[in-house]
Amino acid sequence: MPNLKIPHKWLDKQISVALVGCGGTGGEMLDELFRIDSLLKALGGQGLHVTAYDPDRVTGANIGRQRFWPCDIGFNKAEVLITRVNSFGNTDWEYEKVAFDIQEHASSFNILITCVDKPEVRAEIGRKSKEHLDSEKDFYRGASDEPQFWLDCGNDAFKGNVILGHFYLGDASQKIPNVYDLYPMLDTMKGNDEPSCSTVAALEKQDYGINRSVAREAANLVWQFLRHGELGHHGSYIDIKAGTVTPLAIDENVWKTFLLAS
């Protein structure tokens, strides 16, 4: 299969990004998106418009591990981070202090980036991406025929993965599989979304550095795609203990191994 190429209509437009989750990885990802936006504009492009979604508030256990300061405790995560970027970065990005609703917001993005702990969220988005009934066609594409992409970022204590695939594509034969296509078992998985009550408990779930490593790999995909127009791989697997990053090739034979494993 050939490389994944940027849609032609994206070459002279502002790219709309929905960032779901503003915690450990999401906060790092927002910082990366600001850098990408600045560089694209410096090169004469239209840059990005980001809308961040997160219903959670900053707690003491977030300080040090996530991109928050003690003065942020008690405030909504998305509001804090987007307000900070807008205040100092000359952007007009938006935030929503609610959980992302794929049914409501499906037509509002070119790229959806998920940085959440709950497999259920990924499963819900994945199921919607698979619904291709003619009566619901407008649900997927909004006011245009442009493809939509889904970049998922996931991790545990020391390992993480980023996977970029199509959320919507009219020509299914050319679709690059997203995280749900490769991991349909997300339907049966349940996440542990209990808030960490201490820094020690938080570090046991996600060690220092994993969030930044995952966000950096995800940002590399976004940058290569938007700046250079194509990708020869559509994901990476990261292990910060082993010090390795393994690319996920755009290869039908590789994708078949996921289906066999499931």
MARBA-3410 file (N, C-alpha, C, O; in Angstrom, 1 decimal):
262
0.9,-1.2,0.0,0.0,0.0,0.0,0.9,1.2,0.0,1.9,1.3,0.7 ~ 0.5,2.3,-0.8,1.4,3.5,-0.8,1.3,4.3,0.5,0.5,4.0,1.4 ~ 2.2,5.3,0.6,2.2,6.1,1.7,0.9,6.8,2.0,0.1,7.0,1.0 ~ 0.7,7.2,3.2,-0.5,8.0,3.5,-0.2,9.4,3.2,0.7,10.0,3.7 ~ -1.1,10.0,2.3,-0.9,11.3,1.8,-1.9,12.3,2.3,-3.1,11.9,2.6
-1.5,13.6,2.5,-2.4,14.6,3.0,-3.5,14.9,2.0,-3.2,14.9,0.8 ~ -4.7,15.1,2.4,-5.8,15.5,1.5,-5.4,16.8,0.8,-4.9,17.8,1.4 ~ -5.7,16.9,-0.5,-5.3,18.1,-1.3,-5.9,19.3,-0.7,-5.2,20.4,-0.8 ~ -7.1,19.3,-0.2,-7.8,20.5,0.2,-7.2,21.0,1.5,-7.4,22.2,1.9 ~ -6.3,20.3,2.2,-5.7,20.7,3.4,-4.5,21.7,3.1,-4.0,22.3,4.1
-4.0,21.7,1.9,-2.8,22.4,1.6,-2.9,23.9,1.9,-1.8,24.6,2.1 ~ -4.1,24.5,1.8,-4.2,26.0,2.0,-5.3,26.3,3.1,-5.9,27.4,2.9 ~ -5.5,25.5,4.0,-6.5,25.7,5.0,-6.0,25.5,6.4,-5.0,24.9,6.7 ~ -6.7,26.1,7.4,-6.5,25.9,8.8,-7.0,24.5,9.2,-8.2,24.2,8.9 ~ -6.2,23.7,9.8,-6.6,22.4,10.2,-7.3,22.4,11.6,-6.7,22.9,12.6
-8.5,21.9,11.7,-9.2,21.9,13.0,-8.8,20.6,13.7,-8.9,19.5,13.1 ~ -8.5,20.7,15.0,-8.0,19.6,15.8,-8.9,19.5,17.0,-9.1,20.5,17.7 ~ -9.5,18.3,17.3,-10.1,18.1,18.6,-9.2,17.3,19.5,-8.8,16.2,19.1 ~ -8.8,17.9,20.6,-7.9,17.2,21.5,-8.8,16.7,22.7,-9.3,17.6,23.5 ~ -8.9,15.4,22.9,-9.7,14.8,23.9,-8.8,14.4,25.0,-8.1,13.4,24.9
-8.9,15.0,26.2,-8.1,14.7,27.3,-7.0,15.7,27.5,-6.2,15.9,26.6 ~ -6.9,16.3,28.7,-5.8,17.3,28.9,-5.0,17.0,30.2,-4.5,17.9,30.9 ~ -4.8,15.7,30.4,-4.1,15.2,31.5,-2.6,15.1,31.2,-2.0,16.0,30.6 ~ -2.0,13.9,31.6,-0.6,13.7,31.4,-0.2,13.8,29.9,0.7,14.6,29.6 ~ -0.7,13.0,29.0,-0.4,13.0,27.6,-1.0,14.2,26.9,-0.4,14.8,26.1
-2.3,14.5,27.2,-3.0,15.6,26.5,-2.4,16.9,26.8,-2.3,17.7,25.8 ~ -1.9,17.2,28.0,-1.2,18.5,28.3,0.1,18.6,27.5,0.4,19.7,26.9 ~ 0.8,17.5,27.4,2.1,17.5,26.6,1.7,17.7,25.1,2.4,18.4,24.4 ~ 0.7,17.1,24.7,0.3,17.1,23.3,-0.2,18.5,22.9,0.1,19.0,21.8 ~ -0.8,19.2,23.8,-1.2,20.6,23.5,0.0,21.5,23.3,0.0,22.3,22.4
1.0,21.3,24.1,2.2,22.0,24.0,2.9,21.8,22.6,3.3,22.7,21.9 ~ 2.9,20.5,22.2,3.4,20.2,20.9,2.6,20.8,19.7,3.1,21.2,18.7 ~ 1.3,20.8,19.9,0.4,21.4,18.9,0.6,22.9,18.7,0.6,23.4,17.6 ~ 0.9,23.5,19.8,1.2,25.0,19.8,2.5,25.2,19.0,2.6,26.1,18.1 ~ 3.5,24.4,19.2,4.8,24.5,18.4,4.5,24.2,16.9,5.0,25.0,16.1
3.8,23.2,16.6,3.5,22.9,15.2,2.7,24.0,14.6,3.0,24.4,13.5 ~ 1.7,24.6,15.3,1.0,25.7,14.8,1.9,26.9,14.5,1.7,27.5,13.4 ~ 2.8,27.2,15.4,3.7,28.3,15.2,4.6,28.1,14.0,4.8,29.0,13.2 ~ 5.1,26.9,13.8,6.0,26.6,12.7,5.3,26.6,11.4,5.8,27.2,10.4 ~ 4.1,26.1,11.3,3.3,26.1,10.1,3.0,27.5,9.6,3.1,27.8,8.5
2.6,28.4,10.6,2.3,29.8,10.3,3.6,30.5,9.8,3.6,31.3,8.9 ~ 4.7,30.2,10.4,6.0,30.8,10.0,6.4,30.4,8.6,7.1,31.2,7.9 ~ 5.9,29.3,8.2,6.2,28.8,6.8,5.1,29.3,5.8,5.2,28.9,4.6 ~ 4.2,30.1,6.3,3.2,30.6,5.4,1.9,29.9,5.4,1.0,30.2,4.6 ~ 1.7,28.9,6.2,0.5,28.2,6.3,-0.5,28.8,7.2,-0.3,29.8,7.8
-1.7,28.2,7.3,-2.8,28.7,8.1,-2.8,28.1,9.6,-3.5,28.6,10.5 ~ -1.9,27.1,9.8,-1.8,26.6,11.2,-3.0,25.7,11.6,-3.6,25.2,10.8 ~ -3.2,25.7,12.9,-4.1,24.8,13.5,-5.2,25.6,14.3,-4.9,26.7,14.8 ~ -6.4,25.1,14.4,-7.3,25.6,15.4,-7.7,24.4,16.3,-8.2,23.4,15.8 ~ -7.4,24.5,17.6,-7.5,23.4,18.5,-8.7,23.7,19.5,-8.8,24.8,20.0
-9.5,22.6,19.7,-10.5,22.7,20.7,-10.2,21.5,21.7,-10.2,20.4,21.2 ~ -10.0,21.8,22.9,-9.7,20.8,23.9,-10.9,20.5,24.8,-11.7,21.3,25.1 ~ -11.1,19.2,25.1,-12.2,18.7,25.8,-11.7,17.9,27.1,-10.8,17.0,27.0 ~ -12.2,18.3,28.2,-11.8,17.6,29.5,-12.8,18.1,30.6,-12.8,19.3,30.9 ~ -13.5,17.1,31.3,-14.4,17.5,32.3,-13.7,17.6,33.7,-14.3,18.0,34.7
-12.4,17.2,33.8,-11.7,17.0,35.1,-11.1,18.3,35.6,-10.7,19.2,34.8 ~ -10.9,18.3,36.9,-10.2,19.5,37.5,-8.8,19.1,38.0,-8.5,17.9,38.2 ~ -8.0,20.0,38.1,-6.6,19.8,38.5,-6.6,19.4,40.0,-7.2,20.1,40.8 ~ -5.8,18.4,40.4,-5.6,18.0,41.8,-4.1,18.1,42.1,-3.3,18.3,41.3 ~ -3.9,18.0,43.4,-2.5,18.0,43.9,-1.6,16.9,43.3,-0.4,17.1,43.1
-2.2,15.8,43.0,-1.5,14.6,42.4,-1.0,14.9,41.0,-0.2,14.2,40.5 ~ -1.6,15.9,40.4,-1.2,16.2,39.0,0.0,17.1,38.9,0.7,17.1,37.9 ~ 0.4,17.8,40.0,1.5,18.7,40.0,2.8,17.9,39.8,3.0,17.0,40.6 ~ 3.6,18.4,38.9,4.9,17.7,38.6,4.8,16.7,37.5,5.7,16.6,36.7 ~ 3.7,15.9,37.5,3.6,14.9,36.4,2.9,15.5,35.2,3.1,15.0,34.1
2.0,16.4,35.4,1.3,17.1,34.3,1.6,18.5,34.2,2.3,19.1,35.1 ~ 1.2,19.2,33.2,1.6,20.6,32.9,0.8,21.6,33.7,0.1,22.5,33.1 ~ 0.8,21.4,35.0,0.0,22.3,35.9,0.9,22.8,37.0,1.9,22.2,37.4 ~ 0.5,24.0,37.6,1.1,24.6,38.7,0.2,24.5,39.9,-1.0,24.3,39.8 ~ 0.8,24.6,41.1,-0.1,24.6,42.3,-1.3,25.6,42.3,-2.3,25.3,42.8
-1.1,26.7,41.6,-2.2,27.7,41.6,-3.3,27.2,40.7,-4.4,27.8,40.7 ~ -3.1,26.2,39.9,-4.2,25.6,39.0,-5.1,24.7,39.7,-6.2,24.4,39.2 ~ -4.8,24.2,40.9,-5.6,23.2,41.6,-7.0,23.7,41.8,-7.3,24.8,42.2 ~ -7.9,22.8,41.4,-9.3,23.2,41.6,-10.0,23.7,40.3,-11.2,23.7,40.2 ~ -9.2,24.1,39.3,-9.7,24.6,38.1,-9.8,23.5,37.0,-9.0,22.5,37.1
-10.6,23.7,36.0,-10.8,22.7,34.9,-9.5,22.6,34.1,-8.9,23.7,33.8 ~ -9.1,21.4,33.8,-7.8,21.2,33.1,-7.8,21.8,31.7,-6.8,22.5,31.3 ~ -8.9,21.6,30.9,-8.9,22.2,29.6,-8.9,23.7,29.6,-8.2,24.4,28.8 ~ -9.6,24.3,30.5,-9.7,25.7,30.6,-8.3,26.3,31.0,-7.9,27.3,30.4 ~ -7.6,25.7,32.0,-6.3,26.2,32.4,-5.3,26.2,31.2,-4.7,27.2,31.0
-5.2,25.1,30.5,-4.2,24.9,29.5,-4.5,25.8,28.3,-3.6,26.4,27.7 ~ -5.8,25.8,27.9,-6.1,26.6,26.7,-6.0,28.1,27.0,-5.5,28.9,26.2 ~ -6.4,28.5,28.2,-6.3,29.9,28.6,-4.8,30.4,28.6,-4.5,31.5,28.2 ~ -4.0,29.5,29.1,-2.5,29.8,29.1,-1.9,29.9,27.7,-1.2,30.9,27.5 ~ -2.3,29.0,26.8,-1.8,29.1,25.5,-2.3,30.4,24.8,-1.5,31.1,24.1
-3.6,30.7,24.9,-4.1,31.9,24.3,-3.5,33.2,24.9,-3.3,34.1,24.1 ~ -3.2,33.1,26.2,-2.7,34.3,26.8,-1.3,34.7,26.4,-1.0,35.8,26.2 ~ -0.5,33.6,26.1,0.9,33.9,25.8,1.3,33.5,24.4,2.4,33.8,24.0 ~ 0.4,32.8,23.7,0.8,32.3,22.4,0.1,33.0,21.2,0.3,32.6,20.1 ~ -0.8,34.0,21.5,-1.4,34.7,20.4,-2.3,33.8,19.6,-2.4,33.9,18.3
-3.0,32.9,20.2,-4.0,32.0,19.6,-5.4,32.3,20.1,-5.6,33.0,21.1 ~ -6.3,31.7,19.4,-7.7,31.8,19.8,-8.4,30.5,19.9,-9.5,30.2,19.5 ~ -7.6,29.5,20.5,-8.1,28.2,20.6,-9.2,28.1,21.7,-9.4,29.0,22.5 ~ -10.0,27.0,21.7,-11.2,26.9,22.5,-11.1,25.7,23.4,-10.3,24.8,23.2 ~ -11.9,25.7,24.5,-12.0,24.6,25.4,-13.4,24.3,25.7,-14.3,25.2,25.7
-13.7,23.0,26.1,-15.0,22.6,26.5,-14.8,21.8,27.8,-14.0,20.9,27.9 ~ -15.5,22.2,28.9,-15.3,21.6,30.2,-16.2,20.4,30.3,-16.8,20.2,31.4 ~ -16.3,19.6,29.2,-17.2,18.4,29.2,-16.4,17.3,28.5,-15.4,17.6,27.9 ~ -16.9,16.1,28.7,-16.3,15.0,27.9,-16.7,15.1,26.5,-17.8,15.6,26.1 ~ -15.8,14.6,25.6,-16.1,14.7,24.2,-17.2,13.8,23.8,-17.2,12.6,24.2
-18.2,14.3,23.0,-19.3,13.5,22.6,-19.2,13.3,21.1,-19.4,14.2,20.3 ~ -18.8,12.1,20.6,-18.6,11.9,19.2,-19.8,12.1,18.4,-19.7,12.6,17.2 ~ -21.0,11.8,18.9,-22.2,12.1,18.2,-22.4,13.5,17.9,-22.9,13.9,16.8 ~ -22.1,14.4,18.9,-22.3,15.8,18.8,-21.2,16.5,18.0,-21.5,17.5,17.3 ~ -20.0,16.0,18.2,-18.8,16.8,17.7,-18.2,16.1,16.5,-17.1,16.6,16.1
-18.8,15.1,15.9,-18.1,14.3,14.8,-17.7,15.2,13.6,-16.7,14.9,13.0 ~ -18.5,16.2,13.3,-18.2,16.9,12.1,-17.3,18.2,12.3,-17.1,19.0,11.4 ~ -16.8,18.3,13.6,-16.1,19.5,13.9,-14.6,19.4,13.9,-13.9,20.4,14.3 ~ -14.0,18.4,13.3,-12.6,18.2,13.3,-12.1,17.6,12.0,-12.8,16.9,11.3 ~ -10.9,18.0,11.7,-10.1,17.3,10.6,-9.3,16.2,11.2,-9.2,15.1,10.7
-8.7,16.4,12.4,-7.9,15.4,13.2,-8.5,15.4,14.6,-8.5,16.4,15.3 ~ -8.8,14.2,15.0,-9.2,13.9,16.4,-8.0,13.2,17.1,-7.5,12.2,16.6 ~ -7.6,13.8,18.2,-6.5,13.3,19.0,-7.1,12.9,20.4,-7.5,13.7,21.1 ~ -7.0,11.6,20.7,-7.5,11.1,22.0,-6.3,10.8,22.9,-5.4,10.0,22.5 ~ -6.4,11.4,24.1,-5.4,11.1,25.1,-6.1,10.8,26.4,-6.1,11.6,27.3
-6.8,9.7,26.4,-7.6,9.3,27.5,-7.2,7.9,28.1,-6.6,7.1,27.4 ~ -7.6,7.7,29.3,-7.3,6.4,30.0,-8.4,5.3,29.7,-8.1,4.2,29.8 ~ -9.6,5.8,29.3,-10.7,4.9,29.3,-10.8,4.2,27.9,-11.0,4.8,26.9 ~ -10.7,2.8,27.9,-10.9,2.1,26.6,-12.3,2.3,26.1,-12.5,2.2,24.9 ~ -13.3,2.5,27.0,-14.7,2.7,26.6,-14.8,3.9,25.6,-15.6,3.9,24.7
-14.0,5.0,25.9,-14.1,6.2,25.0,-13.6,5.8,23.6,-14.3,6.2,22.6 ~ -12.5,5.1,23.5,-12.0,4.7,22.2,-13.0,3.8,21.5,-13.2,3.9,20.3 ~ -13.6,2.9,22.3,-14.6,1.9,21.7,-15.8,2.7,21.1,-16.2,2.3,20.0 ~ -16.3,3.7,21.8,-17.4,4.4,21.4,-17.1,5.2,20.1,-17.9,5.2,19.1 ~ -15.9,5.8,20.0,-15.5,6.5,18.8,-15.3,5.5,17.7,-15.7,5.8,16.6
-14.7,4.4,18.0,-14.5,3.4,17.0,-15.7,2.8,16.4,-15.8,2.6,15.2 ~ -16.7,2.6,17.2,-18.0,2.1,16.7,-18.6,3.1,15.7,-19.2,2.7,14.7 ~ -18.6,4.4,16.1,-19.1,5.4,15.2,-18.4,5.5,13.9,-19.0,5.8,12.9 ~ -17.1,5.3,14.0,-16.3,5.4,12.7,-16.7,4.2,11.8,-16.4,4.4,10.6 ~ -17.2,3.2,12.3,-17.6,2.0,11.4,-19.0,2.1,10.9,-19.3,1.3,10.0
-19.8,3.0,11.4,-21.2,3.1,10.9,-21.2,3.9,9.6,-21.0,5.1,9.6 ~ -21.6,3.2,8.5,-21.6,3.8,7.2,-22.9,3.7,6.5,-23.0,3.5,5.3 ~ -24.0,3.8,7.3,-25.3,3.8,6.7,-25.5,5.0,5.9,-25.2,6.1,6.3 ~ -26.1,4.9,4.7,-26.4,6.1,3.8,-27.2,7.1,4.5,-27.0,8.3,4.3 ~ -28.1,6.7,5.4,-29.0,7.7,6.0,-28.2,8.6,7.0,-28.7,9.6,7.4
-27.0,8.1,7.4,-26.2,8.9,8.4,-24.9,9.5,7.7,-24.0,9.9,8.4 ~ -24.9,9.5,6.4,-23.6,9.9,5.7,-23.2,11.3,6.2,-22.0,11.5,6.4 ~ -24.1,12.2,6.3,-23.7,13.6,6.7,-23.2,13.7,8.1,-22.4,14.6,8.5 ~ -23.5,12.7,9.0,-23.0,12.6,10.3,-21.5,12.6,10.3,-20.8,13.2,11.2 ~ -20.9,11.9,9.4,-19.5,11.7,9.3,-18.7,12.8,8.7,-17.6,13.2,9.2
-19.2,13.3,7.6,-18.4,14.2,6.9,-18.8,15.7,7.0,-18.2,16.6,6.4 ~ -19.8,16.0,7.8,-20.2,17.4,8.0,-20.6,18.0,6.7,-21.5,17.5,6.0 ~ -20.0,19.1,6.4,-20.4,19.8,5.2,-19.4,19.6,4.0,-19.5,20.2,3.0 ~ -18.5,18.6,4.2,-17.6,18.3,3.1,-17.3,16.9,2.9,-17.8,16.0,3.7 ~ -16.6,16.5,1.8,-16.3,15.1,1.6,-14.8,14.8,2.1,-14.3,13.8,1.7
-14.3,15.7,2.8,-12.9,15.5,3.3,-12.8,14.3,4.2,-13.7,14.1,5.0 ~ -11.7,13.6,4.1,-11.5,12.5,5.1,-11.2,13.1,6.5,-10.7,14.3,6.6 ~ -11.5,12.4,7.5,-11.1,12.8,8.9,-10.2,11.7,9.4,-10.3,10.5,9.1 ~ -9.3,12.2,10.3,-8.3,11.3,10.8,-8.4,11.2,12.3,-8.8,12.2,13.0 ~ -8.0,10.1,12.9,-8.0,9.8,14.3,-6.7,9.4,14.8,-6.1,8.4,14.3
-6.1,10.2,15.7,-4.7,9.9,16.2,-5.0,9.5,17.7,-5.3,10.4,18.5 ~ -4.7,8.3,18.0,-4.9,7.8,19.4,-3.6,7.7,20.1,-2.6,7.1,19.6 ~ -3.5,8.2,21.4,-2.3,8.1,22.2,-2.7,7.3,23.5,-3.6,7.7,24.2 ~ -2.0,6.2,23.7,-2.3,5.4,24.9,-1.0,5.0,25.6,0.0,4.8,24.9 ~ -1.1,4.7,26.9,0.1,4.2,27.6,-0.3,3.6,28.9,-1.4,3.8,29.4
0.7,2.8,29.4,0.6,2.4,30.8,1.8,2.9,31.5,2.2,4.1,31.2 ~ 2.4,2.2,32.5,3.4,2.8,33.3,4.7,3.1,32.5,5.3,4.2,32.7 ~ 5.1,2.2,31.6,6.4,2.4,30.9,6.3,2.3,29.4,7.2,2.7,28.7 ~ 5.1,1.8,28.9,5.0,1.6,27.5,3.8,2.4,27.0,2.9,2.7,27.7 ~ 3.9,2.8,25.7,2.8,3.6,25.1,2.8,3.3,23.6,3.7,2.7,23.0
1.7,3.7,23.0,1.5,3.6,21.5,0.8,4.8,21.0,-0.1,5.4,21.7 ~ 1.1,5.1,19.8,0.3,6.2,19.0,0.0,5.5,17.7,0.8,4.9,17.0 ~ -1.3,5.7,17.3,-1.8,5.1,16.1,-2.7,6.1,15.3,-3.6,6.6,15.9 ~ -2.3,6.5,14.1,-3.0,7.4,13.3,-3.7,6.6,12.2,-3.1,5.8,11.5 ~ -5.1,6.8,12.1,-5.8,6.1,11.0,-7.0,7.0,10.6,-7.2,8.1,11.2
-7.8,6.5,9.7,-8.9,7.3,9.3,-10.1,7.1,10.2,-10.4,6.0,10.7 ~ -10.7,8.2,10.6,-12.0,8.1,11.3,-13.1,8.0,10.2,-14.0,7.1,10.4 ~ -13.0,8.8,9.2,-14.0,8.7,8.1,-13.2,8.8,6.8,-12.3,9.6,6.6 ~ -13.5,7.9,5.9,-13.0,8.0,4.5,-14.1,7.3,3.6,-14.5,6.2,3.8 ~ -14.5,8.1,2.6,-15.5,7.6,1.7,-15.1,6.4,0.9,-16.0,5.5,0.7
-13.9,6.2,0.5,-13.4,5.1,-0.2,-12.8,4.1,0.8,-11.6,4.2,1.2 ~ -13.6,3.1,1.3,-13.2,2.2,2.3,-11.9,1.4,1.9,-11.2,0.9,2.8 ~ -11.8,1.2,0.6,-10.6,0.3,0.2,-9.3,1.0,0.4,-8.3,0.4,0.4 ~ -9.3,2.3,0.6,-8.1,3.1,0.8,-7.9,3.5,2.3,-7.0,4.2,2.6 ~ -8.8,3.0,3.1,-8.7,3.4,4.5,-7.5,2.8,5.3,-7.2,1.7,5.2
-6.9,3.7,6.0,-5.8,3.3,6.9,-6.5,3.0,8.3,-7.1,3.8,8.8 ~ -6.3,1.8,8.8,-7.0,1.4,10.0,-6.6,2.3,11.2,-5.5,2.6,11.4 ~ -7.6,2.6,12.0,-7.4,3.3,13.2,-7.2,2.4,14.4,-7.2,1.1,14.2 ~ -7.1,2.9,15.6,-6.8,2.0,16.8,-7.9,1.0,17.0,-7.7,-0.1,17.4 ~ -9.2,1.4,16.7,-10.3,0.5,17.0,-10.3,-0.6,15.9,-10.7,-1.8,16.2
-9.9,-0.3,14.7,-9.8,-1.3,13.6,-8.8,-2.4,14.0,-9.0,-3.6,13.7 ~ -7.7,-1.9,14.6,-6.6,-2.9,14.9,-6.8,-3.6,16.3,-6.3,-4.7,16.5 ~ -7.6,-2.9,17.2,-7.8,-3.5,18.5,-9.4,-3.5,18.8,-9.8,-2.8,19.6 ~ -10.1,-4.4,18.1,-11.5,-4.4,18.3,-11.9,-4.9,19.7,-13.0,-4.7,20.1 ~ -10.9,-5.5,20.4,-11.2,-6.0,21.8,-11.4,-4.8,22.7,-11.7,-5.0,23.9
-11.2,-3.6,22.3,-11.5,-2.4,23.1,-13.0,-2.4,23.6,-13.3,-1.8,24.6 ~ -13.9,-3.1,22.8,-15.3,-3.2,23.1,-15.5,-3.8,24.5,-16.5,-3.5,25.2 ~ -14.6,-4.7,24.9,-14.8,-5.5,26.1,-13.9,-5.1,27.2,-13.9,-5.7,28.3 ~ -13.0,-4.1,27.0,-12.1,-3.7,28.0,-12.7,-2.6,28.9,-13.5,-1.8,28.4 ~ -12.3,-2.6,30.1,-12.7,-1.6,31.1,-11.5,-1.0,31.7,-10.5,-1.6,32.1
-11.5,0.4,31.8,-10.3,1.1,32.3,-10.5,1.4,33.8,-11.6,1.4,34.3 ~ -9.4,1.7,34.4,-9.4,2.1,35.8,-9.3,3.7,35.8,-8.2,4.2,35.7 ~ -10.4,4.3,35.9,-10.5,5.8,35.9,-10.6,6.4,37.2,-10.9,7.6,37.4 ~ -10.2,5.6,38.3,-10.2,6.2,39.6,-9.1,7.2,39.7,-8.0,6.9,39.4 ~ -9.4,8.4,40.2,-8.4,9.4,40.3,-7.3,9.0,41.3,-7.6,8.4,42.4
-6.0,9.4,41.0,-4.9,9.1,41.9,-5.0,10.1,43.1,-5.0,11.3,42.8 ~ -4.9,9.6,44.3,-5.0,10.5,45.4,-3.7,11.0,45.9,-3.6,11.9,46.8 ~ -2.6,10.5,45.3,-1.3,10.9,45.7,-0.3,10.8,44.5,-0.6,10.2,43.5 ~ 0.8,11.5,44.6,1.8,11.5,43.5,2.4,10.0,43.4,2.6,9.6,42.3 ~ 2.6,9.4,44.6,3.1,8.0,44.5,2.1,7.1,43.7,2.6,6.3,42.9
0.8,7.2,44.0,-0.1,6.3,43.3,-0.2,6.7,41.8,-0.3,5.8,41.0 ~ -0.1,7.9,41.5,-0.1,8.4,40.1,1.1,7.8,39.4,1.0,7.4,38.2 ~ 2.3,7.9,40.0,3.5,7.4,39.3,3.5,5.9,39.2,4.2,5.3,38.3 ~ 2.8,5.2,40.0,2.7,3.7,39.8,1.9,3.4,38.6,2.2,2.3,38.0 ~ 0.9,4.2,38.2,0.1,4.0,37.0,0.8,4.5,35.8,0.8,3.8,34.7
1.5,5.6,35.9,2.2,6.2,34.7,3.5,6.8,35.2,3.5,7.8,35.9 ~ 4.6,6.2,34.9,5.9,6.7,35.4,6.3,8.0,34.7,5.8,8.3,33.6 ~ 7.2,8.8,35.3,7.6,10.0,34.7,8.2,9.8,33.4,9.1,9.0,33.2 ~ 7.8,10.6,32.4,8.4,10.6,31.1,7.6,9.9,30.0,7.8,10.2,28.8 ~ 6.7,9.0,30.4,6.0,8.2,29.4,5.0,9.1,28.6,4.9,9.0,27.4
4.4,10.0,29.3,3.4,10.9,28.7,4.1,11.8,27.6,3.6,11.9,26.5 ~ 5.2,12.3,28.0,6.0,13.2,27.1,6.5,12.4,25.9,6.5,12.9,24.7 ~ 7.0,11.2,26.1,7.5,10.4,25.0,6.4,10.0,24.0,6.6,10.1,22.8 ~ 5.2,9.7,24.5,4.0,9.4,23.7,3.6,10.6,22.9,3.4,10.5,21.7 ~ 3.5,11.7,23.6,3.1,13.0,22.9,4.1,13.4,21.8,3.7,13.8,20.7
5.4,13.2,22.1,6.4,13.6,21.1,6.3,12.7,19.8,6.4,13.2,18.7 ~ 6.0,11.4,20.0,5.9,10.5,18.8,4.6,10.9,18.1,4.6,10.9,16.8 ~ 3.5,11.2,18.8,2.3,11.6,18.1,2.5,12.9,17.4,2.0,13.1,16.2 ~ 3.2,13.9,18.0,3.5,15.1,17.3,4.4,15.0,16.1,4.2,15.7,15.1 ~ 5.3,14.0,16.1,6.1,13.8,14.9,5.3,13.3,13.8,5.5,13.7,12.6
4.3,12.5,14.1,3.3,12.0,13.0,2.6,13.2,12.4,2.5,13.4,11.2 ~ 2.0,14.1,13.3,1.3,15.2,12.8,2.2,16.2,12.0,1.8,16.6,10.9 ~ 3.4,16.4,12.5,4.3,17.3,11.8,4.7,16.8,10.4,4.6,17.5,9.4 ~ 5.1,15.5,10.4,5.5,14.9,9.1,4.3,15.0,8.1,4.5,15.2,6.9 ~ 3.1,14.7,8.6,2.0,14.6,7.7,1.6,16.0,7.2,1.4,16.2,6.0
1.6,17.0,8.1,1.2,18.4,7.6,2.3,19.1,6.9,2.0,19.9,6.0 ~ 3.5,18.9,7.3,4.6,19.7,6.7,5.1,19.0,5.4,5.3,19.7,4.5 ~ 5.3,17.7,5.4,5.8,17.1,4.3,4.8,16.3,3.4,5.1,15.8,2.3 ~ 3.6,16.2,3.9,2.5,15.8,3.1,2.3,14.3,3.0,1.3,13.8,2.3 ~ 3.1,13.5,3.6,2.9,12.0,3.5,3.6,11.3,4.7,4.6,11.9,5.3
3.2,10.1,4.9,3.8,9.3,6.0,4.0,7.9,5.4,3.2,7.3,4.7 ~ 5.2,7.3,5.8,5.5,6.0,5.4,5.1,5.0,6.5,5.2,3.8,6.3 ~ 4.8,5.5,7.7,4.3,4.7,8.8,3.2,5.4,9.5,3.1,6.7,9.3 ~ 2.3,4.8,10.3,1.2,5.5,10.8,1.1,5.3,12.3,0.0,5.3,12.9 ~ 2.2,5.0,13.0,2.1,4.8,14.4,3.5,4.4,15.0,4.4,4.1,14.2
3.5,4.3,16.3,4.8,3.9,17.0,4.4,3.2,18.3,3.4,3.5,18.9 ~ 5.3,2.3,18.7,5.2,1.7,20.0,6.5,2.1,20.8,7.6,1.9,20.4 ~ 6.2,2.6,22.0,7.3,3.2,22.8,7.5,2.4,24.1,6.5,2.0,24.7 ~ 8.7,2.2,24.5,9.1,1.6,25.7,10.2,2.4,26.4,11.3,2.3,25.9 ~ 9.9,3.2,27.4,10.9,4.1,27.9,11.9,3.3,28.8,13.0,3.8,29.0
11.5,2.2,29.3,12.5,1.4,30.1,13.5,0.8,29.2,14.7,0.8,29.5 ~ 13.1,0.2,28.0,14.0,-0.4,27.1,14.6,0.6,26.2,15.7,0.4,25.6 ~ 14.1,1.9,26.1,14.6,2.9,25.3,14.4,2.7,23.8,15.2,3.0,23.0 ~ 13.2,2.1,23.5,13.0,1.7,22.1,11.7,2.4,21.6,10.8,2.7,22.3 ~ 11.7,2.7,20.3,10.5,3.2,19.6,10.4,2.3,18.3,11.3,2.3,17.5
9.3,1.6,18.1,9.1,0.7,17.0,8.0,1.3,16.1,6.9,1.4,16.6 ~ 8.3,1.5,14.8,7.2,2.1,14.0,6.2,1.1,13.6,6.4,-0.1,13.5 ~ 5.0,1.6,13.3,3.9,0.7,12.8,3.8,1.0,11.3,3.4,2.1,10.9 ~ 4.1,0.0,10.5,4.2,0.2,9.1,2.8,0.3,8.4,1.9,-0.3,8.9 ~ 2.7,1.0,7.3,1.5,1.0,6.5,1.6,-0.2,5.6,2.1,-0.1,4.5
1.1,-1.3,6.1,1.3,-2.6,5.4,0.2,-3.5,5.8,0.0,-3.8,7.0 ~ -0.5,-4.0,4.8,-1.7,-4.8,5.0,-1.3,-6.1,5.7,-2.1,-6.7,6.5 ~ -0.1,-6.7,5.5,0.3,-7.9,6.1,0.5,-7.7,7.6,0.3,-8.6,8.4 ~ 1.0,-6.5,8.0,1.2,-6.2,9.4,-0.2,-6.0,10.0,-0.4,-6.6,11.1 ~ -1.1,-5.4,9.4,-2.5,-5.2,9.9,-3.2,-6.6,10.2,-3.9,-6.7,11.1
-2.9,-7.5,9.3,-3.5,-8.8,9.4,-3.1,-9.5,10.7,-3.8,-10.4,11.3 ~ -1.9,-9.2,11.2,-1.4,-9.9,12.4,-2.2,-9.4,13.6,-2.4,-10.2,14.6 ~ -2.8,-8.2,13.6,-3.6,-7.7,14.7,-4.9,-8.5,14.7,-5.4,-8.9,15.7 ~ -5.5,-8.7,13.5,-6.8,-9.4,13.4,-6.6,-10.8,13.9,-7.5,-11.4,14.5 ~ -5.5,-11.4,13.6,-5.2,-12.8,14.0,-5.1,-12.9,15.5,-5.6,-13.8,16.1
-4.4,-11.9,16.1,-4.2,-11.8,17.5,-5.5,-11.6,18.3,-5.6,-12.1,19.4 ~ -6.5,-11.0,17.7,-7.7,-10.7,18.3,-8.7,-11.9,18.3,-9.8,-11.8,18.8
END
